[in-house]
Amino acid sequence: MSRLTAKQIQTKLATLAEWTRSGAVIQRTFTFEDFLHAMRFVDKVAAEAERVQHHPDIMVRYSKVTLALSTHDAGGISDKDFDFAASADRIFVGA
């Protein structure tokens, strides 16, 4: 898996709602009704991360969950991060 260029990242970000780039990661904050709903989302994201063997940094602040994605083997952002971001968005819609 190779690292994407800045232009490739910008193009791919345009296809994902609410995801942004911050240095060498793409990230999004998801907002929930309460802490329990946030944690249910985290549990589903964790299961998906294990399934695909790509693990986001997860930050929880009460009803907000921020996911940050980067591919360590590629030394930056790769297609794998965008694939996982799309999966997280699908999990959020179904949460």
DAQUILIN-V279924 format. One record per residue. SS is DSSP state (2 for helix, 1 for strand, 0 for the rest). OMEGA is omega in whole degrees, -180 to 180 (999 if undefined). D_CENTER is the distance of its C-alpha to the mean C-alpha in Angstrom with 2 decimals. Layout:
# DAQUILIN-V279924
[[SS,OMEGA,D_CENTER] [SS,OMEGA,D_CENTER]]
This chain:
# DAQUILIN-V279924
[[0,-178,17.16] [0,179,17.91] [0,179,16.27] [0,175,15.97] [0,179,18.36] [2,-180,17.76] [2,178,19.16] [2,179,17.00] [2,180,13.81] [2,180,15.48] [2,-179,16.49] [2,178,13.19] [2,-180,11.61] [0,-180,14.63] [0,-178,13.59] [0,179,10.42] [0,171,11.51] [0,175,10.55] [0,179,7.95] [1,175,9.99] [1,174,10.92] [1,-177,12.28] [0,-176,14.40] [0,178,12.90] [1,165,9.16] [1,-176,6.91] [1,176,5.72] [1,174,6.36] [1,178,8.87] [1,-179,9.90] [1,-177,13.67] [0,-180,15.81] [0,-178,19.56] [0,-177,19.93] [2,-178,18.83] [2,177,19.52] [2,178,17.32] [2,-178,14.40] [2,175,15.25] [2,176,15.63] [2,179,12.06] [2,180,11.10] [2,179,13.71] [2,178,12.44] [2,179,8.89] [2,179,11.10] [2,178,13.39] [2,179,11.08] [2,178,9.95] [2,-178,13.72] [2,-177,14.66] [2,-179,12.94] [0,175,13.37] [0,-167,10.05] [0,179,8.98] [0,165,6.20] [1,-177,8.20] [1,177,8.60] [1,-178,11.07] [1,174,13.25] [1,-177,15.99] [0,-176,18.10] [0,-180,16.60] [1,178,13.45] [1,176,10.16] [1,174,7.88] [1,176,4.57] [1,-175,5.32] [1,175,5.21] [0,179,8.81] [1,-175,11.35] [2,-180,14.25] [2,-180,16.74] [2,-179,16.35] [0,180,16.61] [1,-176,13.78] [0,-180,11.26] [0,176,12.03] [2,180,11.87] [2,179,10.15] [2,179,6.88] [2,176,7.60] [2,-179,8.76] [2,177,5.90] [2,178,4.05] [2,177,7.65] [2,179,8.07] [2,178,5.95] [2,178,8.04] [2,178,10.97] [2,-179,10.78] [2,-180,10.84] [2,-180,13.76] [2,-175,15.48] [0,999,15.14]]
